[in-house]
Amino acid sequence: MAVQWPLSLLVFALLNVVALSDRSLYDVEVVSKSTSRPILPNGVSATISRVIVVDVSGRNGQFKSVQQAINSIPSNNKDWVEIRVKAGIYREKVKIPLEKPNISIVGEGRETTIIEWSDGGGSQTIEYSTFQVYANNIVVKDITFKNTYQAARITQAPATLIYGDKVSFYGCGFVGVQDTLTDFVGRHYFQGCYVQGYIDFIWGYGQSIYKDCTINVTSGPYNDKIYGAGYITAQGRSPDKTTKGDNHGYVFTYCKVVGTSRAFLGRPYKTDSKVVFYKNYLSDAVVSQGWSYNLAPSQLGSIINEEVECTGPGASKTKRARLGKSLSKQELDKLISLDSFINYDHWIEKQPR
């Protein structure tokens, strides 16, 4: 199927109309439990200067919504503030604006602390996101973000947008169908997280490492037999100055790909797509071709789609449609290393743990 990719940063292609099935969007059991404590190199982490408690019931907190807590933090805050979110379902959009860095948001477990909203259906992908991070130096732990938007066809409905640098997630969940995790711009670290979706559900221009994460392929309420295989990733290099040179790419290490639907590992978004799966478990949710290519042959030279030491029924390379550039051992080692790819200035150790 030919796909027309957008020129604008904010526009993603509309996809074909599909039929609704009787399944719930969230009928797939969460595969792995929350693992919020980061396993990191030794170092001195930041201290918390202030703690704000949020409780949707209003009984045990200063605020009933996460957005109210964020709004209470002064702009250009230089000291770390922790927002502790009590268990519950928070039906709200949450935005951390550019002028509010150094915030740590901590839930009580991704199965019990959930932030959800329903928005989507057009081209304004960023505006639809349930959780939007524009600030730098943000930590999020043990919370699930959902976009519950449903329509007659699959369309953009992100659960999370990340536009800031030095953003880390531990034990978090991201649930949607298309564009679930808009890993847009900046350096990001995901550990022990859960990502659910069907179409391009990890996409953007980010420079990110995903470690020990579960990736669940499911079409939710849509009939995957009519629609066909989905796409886990759609990665590229931003055409503007936000990502320069090789400072982009998604690296998955020690993750597992499961699901009730099937999907390609990815398709390139722009001509400099870079995606690496290193020592992952790939179930039969991964189609035998592995990768989908929607670019002209002349544009494939800079594409990197690498699978190294993966296991499972979806890891067979017998029928792989692998094109683009191959990585040398030195290039691979640089990408799979936390310190050389995203943590060269040791920002992760300096964040609250």
Secondary structure, DSSP 8 states (H G I E B T S, - for coil): ------SSTT------B--B-S--TT-S---S----S----S-----EEEEEEE-TTSSSSSBSSHHHHHHTS-TT--SEEEEEE-SEEEES-EEE-TT--SEEEE-S-TTTEEEEE---SSS-HHHH-SEEE-SSSEEEES-EEEE----SB-----SEEE-SSSEEEES-EEE-SBS-EEE-SSEEEEES-EEEESEEEEEES-EEEEES-EEEE--TTB-HHHH--EEEEEE---SSTTS-TT--EEEEES-EEEESS-EEEE--SSS--EEEEES-EE-TTB-TT-B---S-GGG-TT-EEEEES-BSGGG--TT----S----HHHHHHHH-HHHHT-TT-HHHHS--
